Amino acid sequence: PNEDQTYPPNQNRKNYQENLQTMMKARQVSLRHPIFWTEKLMKESGYSYNGKKAKKAQQRDPQRIKYQQEISRLHSLKDEEQLQDDAQHTLQLLMDCLPPPHFDKVMRSLEDYA
């Protein structure tokens, strides 16, 4: 096999592995700092972004605490292989559904997030 890192299949494999690691790191971070796609979902989970005063209140919000505990519990039930399978599935879904420039933008955002 060709071991040249500039060889396109090798570069693709390397990029895929880096993106997979980004997905897994982002998932870990999301356990403490979830990502919400809508403000409605954010509020339903006990989160909002109304400044420092709201942030202190959120830390004691029972709804938020319950949400975080449930997400963490579900995450902890999976072994490393299941977590990697989940990340691969999500990564493949993003690759299939997004045009390359948009996929790259999402991955850069997740890298910054993680």
VOBA-1610 file (N, C-alpha, C; in pm, whole numbers, padded with zeros to 5 digits, always signed):
BEGIN
Pro+00082-00120+00000Pro+00000+00000+00000Pro+00086+00126+00000Asn+00034+00226-00063Asn+00103+00354-00073Asn+00096+00426+00061Glu+00211+00463+00118Glu+00215+00527+00249Glu+00232+00678+00239Asp+00233+00731+00117Asp+00248+00875+00095Asp+00126+00948+00153Gln+00151+01041+00246Gln+00041+01113+00311Gln-00035+01206+00215Thr+00028+01240+00102Thr-00041+01327+00006Thr-00125+01246-00093Tyr-00112+01115-00089Tyr-00191+01026-00173Tyr-00337+01041-00131Pro-00428+01079-00224Pro-00566+01113-00186Pro-00639+01013-00094Pro-00633+00881-00120Pro-00702+00792-00026Pro-00645+00799+00116Asn-00515+00817+00127Asn-00455+00830+00261Asn-00499+00960+00327Gln-00504+01067+00249Gln-00548+01197+00302Gln-00694+01191+00344Asn-00777+01125+00264Asn-00919+01109+00298Asn-00936+01031+00428Arg-00858+00924+00443Arg-00865+00842+00564Arg-00823+00924+00686Lys-00716+01002+00669Lys-00666+01087+00778Lys-00772+01191+00816Asn-00833+01256+00716Asn-00937+01357+00743Asn-01057+01293+00813Tyr-01095+01174+00769Tyr-01208+01105+00830Tyr-01179+01077+00977Gln-01060+01027+01008Gln-01025+00995+01146Gln-01022+01122+01232Glu-00971+01232+01177Glu-00969+01359+01251Glu-01111+01407+01278Asn-01198+01397+01176Asn-01338+01438+01194Asn-01409+01349+01295Leu-01378+01221+01293Leu-01438+01129+01390Leu-01397+01166+01532Gln-01270+01197+01552Gln-01222+01238+01684Gln-01288+01368+01728Thr-01307+01461+01635Thr-01376+01587+01665Thr-01518+01559+01712Met-01588+01467+01643Met-01726+01433+01681Met-01729+01376+01823Met-01634+01290+01854Met-01633+01226+01986Met-01599+01327+02096Lys-01506+01418+02068Lys-01471+01522+02166Lys-01589+01616+02188Ala-01655+01652+02079Ala-01769+01743+02090Ala-01881+01680+02173Arg-01898+01550+02158Arg-02001+01483+02237Arg-01968+01490+02386Gln-01842+01471+02421Gln-01800+01481+02560Gln-01828+01620+02616Val-01794+01723+02538Val-01817+01861+02582Val-01966+01888+02595Ser-02045+01830+02505Ser-02189+01856+02506Ser-02258+01801+02631Leu-02193+01710+02702Leu-02251+01660+02826Leu-02260+01771+02930Arg-02164+01863+02928Arg-02163+01976+03022Arg-02224+02101+02962His-02206+02117+02830His-02252+02237+02760His-02327+02196+02634Pro-02454+02158+02648Pro-02529+02106+02534Pro-02547+02207+02421Ile-02563+02153+02302Ile-02593+02232+02183Ile-02743+02218+02158Phe-02810+02329+02135Phe-02953+02326+02103Phe-02973+02390+01967Trp-03063+02333+01888Trp-03086+02384+01754Trp-03191+02495+01754Thr-03273+02502+01859Thr-03372+02609+01867Thr-03374+02666+02008Glu-03416+02790+02019Glu-03427+02854+02149Glu-03536+02785+02233Lys-03640+02738+02166Lys-03749+02668+02236Lys-03695+02544+02308Leu-03616+02462+02238Leu-03557+02343+02300Leu-03465+02381+02416Met-03393+02489+02398Met-03302+02536+02502Met-03380+02570+02628Lys-03487+02645+02613Lys-03567+02686+02728Lys-03636+02566+02793Glu-03685+02472+02711Glu-03751+02353+02765Glu-03656+02269+02850Ser-03527+02280+02822Ser-03427+02203+02895Ser-03368+02280+03012Gly-03422+02399+03038Gly-03375+02477+03152Gly-03257+02567+03122Tyr-03232+02595+02995Tyr-03121+02680+02955Tyr-03174+02808+02892Ser-03094+02911+02895Ser-03121+03033+02820Ser-02992+03111+02814Tyr-02989+03214+02732Tyr-02869+03297+02728Tyr-02905+03442+02753Asn-02945+03471+02877Asn-02986+03606+02916Asn-02887+03670+03013Gly-02760+03647+02994Gly-02660+03714+03076Gly-02621+03639+03202Lys-02538+03705+03284Lys-02480+03643+03404Lys-02584+03609+03510Lys-02682+03696+03529Lys-02784+03672+03630Lys-02860+03543+03598Ala-02898+03528+03472Ala-02970+03407+03430Ala-02880+03284+03444Lys-02752+03301+03419Lys-02659+03188+03428Lys-02654+03131+03570Lys-02649+03220+03670Lys-02646+03173+03809Lys-02776+03099+03843Ala-02887+03152+03798Ala-03016+03088+03825Ala-03024+02952+03756Gln-02969+02943+03636Gln-02972+02817+03561Gln-02896+02707+03633Gln-02788+02742+03701Gln-02707+02642+03769Gln-02786+02569+03876Arg-02889+02632+03929Arg-02973+02570+04031Arg-03106+02521+03976Asp-03129+02541+03847Asp-03256+02504+03785Asp-03272+02352+03786Pro-03374+02300+03859Pro-03393+02154+03868Pro-03415+02089+03731Gln-03481+02161+03643Gln-03507+02107+03509Gln-03374+02088+03435Arg-03287+02185+03446Arg-03157+02177+03380Arg-03073+02065+03441Ile-03073+02057+03573Ile-02996+01953+03641Ile-03046+01814+03599Lys-03177+01798+03594Lys-03236+01670+03555Lys-03197+01635+03411Tyr-03202+01734+03323Tyr-03165+01715+03183Tyr-03020+01668+03172Gln-02929+01738+03240Gln-02787+01702+03235Gln-02763+01563+03292Gln-02829+01530+03400Gln-02811+01398+03460Gln-02860+01287+03367Glu-02971+01309+03302Glu-03025+01208+03211Glu-02934+01190+03090Ile-02885+01299+03033Ile-02794+01291+02919Ile-02666+01217+02960Ser-02612+01251+03075Ser-02490+01185+03124Ser-02515+01037+03151Arg-02630+01004+03206Arg-02663+00865+03235Arg-02670+00784+03106Leu-02739+00836+03006Leu-02750+00766+02878Leu-02614+00748+02813His-02531+00851+02823His-02396+00845+02767His-02313+00737+02837Ser-02323+00731+02969Ser-02241+00638+03047Ser-02282+00491+03025Leu-02402+00468+02973Leu-02447+00331+02947Leu-02380+00270+02824Lys-02316+00354+02743Lys-02254+00306+02619Lys-02105+00283+02641Asp-02056+00175+02579Asp-01912+00151+02585Asp-01843+00231+02472Glu-01711+00227+02471Glu-01634+00305+02375Glu-01671+00270+02230Glu-01695+00144+02204Glu-01730+00100+02069Glu-01865+00159+02026Gln-01963+00160+02118Gln-02093+00217+02086Gln-02083+00368+02063Leu-02002+00435+02145Leu-01983+00579+02127Leu-01918+00608+01993Gln-01822+00525+01955Gln-01756+00545+01825Gln-01854+00517+01711Asp-01936+00413+01725Asp-02038+00384+01623Asp-02135+00501+01608Asp-02177+00559+01720Asp-02266+00676+01715Asp-02199+00791+01641Ala-02073+00816+01674Ala-01999+00926+01610Ala-01983+00899+01461Gln-01954+00775+01424Gln-01940+00740+01282Gln-02072+00760+01208His-02181+00719+01271His-02313+00734+01208His-02344+00882+01186Thr-02321+00964+01288Thr-02350+01107+01277Thr-02259+01172+01173Leu-02131+01135+01174Leu-02037+01189+01077Leu-02079+01152+00935Gln-02116+01026+00915Gln-02159+00983+00781Gln-02285+01058+00737Leu-02377+01078+00829Leu-02498+01153+00799Leu-02466+01296+00755Leu-02376+01361+00828Leu-02334+01497+00789Leu-02266+01498+00653Met-02179+01400+00630Met-02108+01393+00502Met-02204+01369+00386Asp-02306+01287+00410Asp-02402+01255+00304Asp-02497+01370+00275Cys-02531+01447+00378Cys-02638+01548+00363Cys-02588+01689+00334Leu-02463+01717+00368Leu-02414+01854+00351Leu-02316+01864+00235Pro-02327+01970+00155Pro-02225+01992+00053Pro-02091+02019+00122Pro-01980+01987+00056Pro-01849+02000+00121Pro-01821+02132+00194Pro-01851+02248+00135Pro-01819+02370+00211Pro-01897+02382+00342His-02021+02336+00342His-02103+02342+00463His-02059+02237+00565Phe-02024+02120+00515Phe-01971+02016+00603Phe-01844+02066+00672Asp-01755+02126+00594Asp-01630+02178+00650Asp-01657+02285+00756Lys-01757+02369+00731Lys-01791+02474+00827Lys-01845+02414+00957Val-01930+02313+00947Val-01983+02245+01065Val-01868+02182+01144Met-01778+02115+01073Met-01666+02049+01141Met-01574+02151+01209Arg-01550+02265+01145Arg-01468+02370+01209Arg-01538+02422+01335Ser-01669+02439+01327Ser-01745+02485+01444Ser-01737+02383+01557Leu-01748+02255+01524Leu-01740+02150+01626Leu-01598+02143+01685Glu-01497+02165+01602Glu-01359+02167+01653Glu-01343+02279+01755Asp-01396+02398+01722Asp-01388+02511+01814Asp-01465+02481+01943Tyr-01579+02420+01929Tyr-01665+02385+02042Tyr-01597+02284+02134Ala-01533+02184+02073Ala-01469+02077+02149Ala-01337+02126+02206
//
